[in-house]
Amino acid sequence: MMKEGGKTVPASKQSMIFHVPYKLNPGATSGSAIRPVRMRQAFEDAGYVVEEIAGDALTRKRKIRALKARIRRGERFEFVYSEASTMPTALTEDHHLPLRPFFDISFLKFCTTHGIPAGVFYRDIYWQYPEYLNSVNRIVAMGTRALYRWDLIRYQSAVSKIFVPSMLMAEKMPHTNILQCTALPPGASYDGDVSAVADTSALLFVGGTGPYYRMEECVRAVEETPGASLVLCTPENLWVQERARYSDLIGTSTEVIHASGNGLDQYFARTAIGSLFLEPIEYRAFAAPLKLYEYLSRGKPVVAVQGSLAAEFVEKHGVGWAIPYSAADLAALLERLKADPAEYAAVHAQVLRVREQHTWKARAEQAAHALIG
């Protein structure tokens, strides 16, 4: 291996194993499904030959059996990188029945015992919080929570590294040795420079609008600020459930759309700021939202709410503004930026510098470095 800028990169084509206990979806639009697809490609971009274990249980079991035989014959793999499901590993089949609950994590353990460093990315612990019961039956939750904990207990001996969105989350994870944990937040992809937008009070929000993503104060601020605008992009099925909450707030300054993928390009092109101006909840204090990095990849400064991990990142790197969750504070910021475009221009320039450090390829290189030094 060679060192380049403090990171480990392959001197020539070397092999690694990429494992997920589910099917990869290249057309995914949700953060939990986008990340594994991007990371798998990122390892190839970093120069590795990727041996993929993914698919339904029978497909994974067949691939695991073949790889075990190759490893026993002495074939060398640099490391194994796995991405856990947002469900317990035992329930990742389409029918969600624990018919084959052991073999995925057992394979990680097999690799570890055969001298192949193994790491797993663990996305979140929302299942620990009371809000989890809003979407899962209380009796079902007793079972799923037990399975989530069982996964974490098994990781203690199955892998050498547990990758997490933030170390703040690692501190709250049960059955976890924090010394095993390494922060590996999301990344993003970008194509060249993005010009600053003249209308510095034009906001864009892309994401859900359910209980985790309440943003009434954002809408209120935009509607009360002359010249401000908000494009609110959210899945149509979620908006149908939440529309009534915003009916008395939304006026002519807020446009609700249901675009995704390339359909978002025109909205990124005419908005100046990516919004993470969401009602504070405890979970957001350690969650690393994929949208933060997507906004940066598009050259958008970010407005976030104080107390969130996103706000901490924004302040640390100078790529936006962290303010209290109130319409008055957001309105004051929008009015200030309209009066002083130079402030926005300086932050925009910083975004273009910082985003280069947070690509998916950079994340793959960081994971490799954590596993093999």
N, C-alpha and C positions, 0 to 999 in steps of 0.2 A: 504493500500500500504506500501511497505518497501523501504528504501533507501539503495543503494549499490553502493559505489564508486561515490556518488554524483548524481546517476541516479535513476529514479523511476522504480521499477520492481514489477510485481504482487506478492503478498504474496501467492495467490492461483490462480487458473484459473479464470480470470475475462474477461469480454467481451468488445470488441471495434468494431466499425463499420469502414470498409474500403470501400471507395467509389471512383469510377472512372466513368466518363461519356462516356465510350466506352468499347469495348471488351478487355479483357486481352489476351495477346499473349505469352504463355510460351516459344515459340520457337523464340522469337524476337531476332534480331541482332543489331538493332539501339538503341542508348542510350535512346531516349525518350520512347521507348516501353519496354526496359529492366528494367528500374528503377521501374515502378509500380509493376511489377511481383516480383522483388526482395524485395521490401518494404512489399508487402503483406505477403510473406513468413517470412520476418524478424519479423513481429509482432507475428506470431505464434512461432517463435524461441525464442522470448522474453517472452513467456508464456501466451499470450492472446488467448482466443477463438475469432476468427475473423468472424464477420458477413459481408459478401461481397455483395456489390452492384456494379455490372458490367454487361456488355452485351449491347445489342441494347436497344433502348429507351423503347420499350414495356416491355422487361424483367426488366429493371431498375425501371420502373414505378410500376410494380407489386410488386417487392421487397420493394420498398419505402412504398407503401401502407400498406404492411404487417408489416413492422418495425414501422411505425407510430402508428399502432394499438397497438402493443406491448408496445411502449413507453407510450402511453396514459393510458395503464393498469398498468403502474408503473414499467415495467421492466427496470433494470439499465444497462446502458452502460457507461464505463469509459470515452470514448471520441470518436470522429469521426475524421478520417484522410482521406483526399481526395487528389488525384493527378489530377490537371487540364490537359486537352489535350493541344497539341501544336496548335490546332485549337480553335477558339471560341467555347464555350460550346454549343451554339445553332446549330453548324454545324458538330457535331461529328458522325452523322449517315453516312452510306455508301454513300447515295445520296447527302449529304452535304446541305440539305435543312432545314431551321429552322422551322420544323413543330411542335416541342415540345420544345420551347426555355427556358421554365421557371422552370421546376420541379426539376432539379438537384441542382441548387444553392438554390432554395426555401427549399429543404430538409435540407440543411446545416443550413439555417436560422431557420427552425423548431426545429432542435436539439438544437441550441443555446438558443432559447426561452424556451426550456424545461430543461434547466440546464445541457445540455451535451456539454462540450467544443468541439468546432469544429475547425479544421485547414485544410488549403489547401496548397499543394505545387504548386508553379507557376514557371515553368521551365525557360522561357526566354522571352525576349522582342525584338527579332529580327525583329518583325513586325513594330517596330518604326523606323527602319533604312532604308536608301535609297536602300540598297541591296535587301530588301524584294521585290522591284519592278522588280528585275531580274527574279523572278519566278512566280509572280502574276500580272495579268493584272491590269493596273492602276485603271480602273473603279471598278473592283472586290475588289481591295485593299481598296478603300474608304469604302465599306461596311464591309469588314472583320475587318478593323481597328476600325470602330465604335463598332463592336461587342466585340472586345478585350477590349476596354475601358469600355464598359457596364459591362463586367464580373468583372473588377477591381472595378468599382463603387459599384456593388452589394456585393462584398466581404467585403467591409467596415463594413457592418452591419450583414452579414451572418456568419462570422467566427471571432474567437478571435485571431487566429494566421495565418499569411501568411508565409509559409516556402519558402525560396528562396535559390538558389545556393550560393549566396554571398550577404553581405550587400551592397557591391558596386553596385550590380544590383538594390537592393531595392531603393537606392538613385536616380535611373534614371527611376523608374516606375511611370507613371502618375496615378492620382486618387488613391493614396495609402498613408495610414498613416504609416510612417516608424516605429512608435512605435508598430505596429502590427507584424512587420516582424522579423523573426528569421532565421539565416543561417542554412541550412540543405543540405550540399553538397552531392554528390554521395558517395556510399560505394563500397565495393567489397567483394568477398569471396575468401578464400584461403585454401589450404590443406598442412599444415606443412611447413617445411623449404624448401628453394630453393637454391641450390648450386650456387656459383658465376661461371660465364663463363670465361674461360681463355682468350679468345679473347676480350679484353676490348674495341675494336673499331668496334664491330659488333652492328649495330643499327637495331631496328624494329619500323616501324610505322604501326599502324592499324587505319583505318578511311577513310573518304571521301577524294576526290581529286578535289573538285569543287572550286568555287571562294572563299569560306570561308577557304579553306585548301591548299593554295598554298605553296609549299615547294621546289621551284627550288634551293634555296641556300643550302638546306640540301643535295640534290642529287649532286650538284656541289662540295660541300666539300668532300663527300665520294669518288667521282670519282677522285678527285685531291689528295687524301691522300693515300699513299702506304699502303696496308694491311687493309684498312678500308672496310666495307661492309654495305649494307642497304637492308633489306627485307621490301618492300613496299607492304602492304596488303590493298587492296581497292576493293570494289564491282566492278565486271566486267563492269556493265552498266555505272558506273561513269568513269572508266578508258578509255572506248571507246571514251568518250567525251573529255577527257583531255590528251590523249596519245600524241597528236601533240605538246602540250606545252613542253613536256619533251624529245621529240625525239632527239634533239641535245645535250642533257645533259647525258642521260643514257648510260652507258657503261657496262663493265663486272663486275663492283662492285655492281651494283644494280639489285636486283631480284624482279620482280613484280609478286605477287600472288593474288589469289581471295578466300582465305580460310576463314572459320568462325568456331566458336565453338571449338570442340575438334580437328578440323583440324589445329588449330593454335599451338597446343602443341609442335610440333617438331620445330617450328620457335622460340617460346619462349625459348626452351631448348638450342638453339645454338646462341642466341643473348644476348648481355650484357646490352644494354641501350634501354629504351623506349623513342621514339622520339615524342616530341611536339614542334619540331623546325619548326614553321610555320610562314609565313609572318604576321606581326602584323596588326591587324585591331581593331577599337575601341571596338567592341563587345567582343573581347577576353580579354579585360582588366577586365571584371567582370564575364566571363563565367567559370564555374567549369566543365571541361571535364571529363566525365566518364572514358575515357581512362587513365587519370592520376592515378586513383585509381586502375584500372585493371592492369596497369604496376606494381604498388607497390604490389598488391596482388600476382603477379608472381615473386616477388623478384627483380624487375628491377629498378635500379636508372633511373632517368628521366632527359633528357636535354630539357629545355624550353627556350623561348625567353623572354628577359627582357621586362617588361611592361605588361605582362600577369598575370592573377590571378594564373595560374599554376606556373609561375616562382616565384611568391611571396610565394606560399606554399612550393615549392622545397627549396627555400633559408631558410625559417623559420624553416623547419623541418630537413634540412640537408640531403635530400634524392636525391640529384642530382646537376645539374649545371644550372644556369641561365646566359645566355650570349646574346650579341647582335645578331640580325638576319643578319649574314653575313657568307659566306662560309669560309672566312679567320679565323673567330673566332671559328667556329665549327671545322675546320681542326686543329687549334692549340690545342683545347681541346683533340681531338682524339689522336694526336701525344703525348701530355703530359701523357695521361692515358696509352698509350702503353709503354712509357718510365718509368712510375712509377705505376706499378700495385697496390702498397700499397694504393694509393689514392682511386682507385676504390674499393678495398676490404673494406676500412673503410666506404665508403658511402653505399656499399651493406649491411654491417652489420647494419647500421642505418635504412635502408629500412625495414629489417626484424623486427626491434623493433617497428617502427612507424606504420606499416601496421595493427597491431593488434588493433589500436585505431580507425580504419576507415572501419570496417566491416558493412554490411547492418544491422546486429543486433544492432550494436552500434547506427546507425542512427535511428532505430525504438525506441530505448530506449531514445535517445535525443528528439525525437518528443513527446513521452509520457511525458517526464519530462517538456517540454515546455508547454504542454497543461494542465497537472494536478498537476505539482509541485512535 
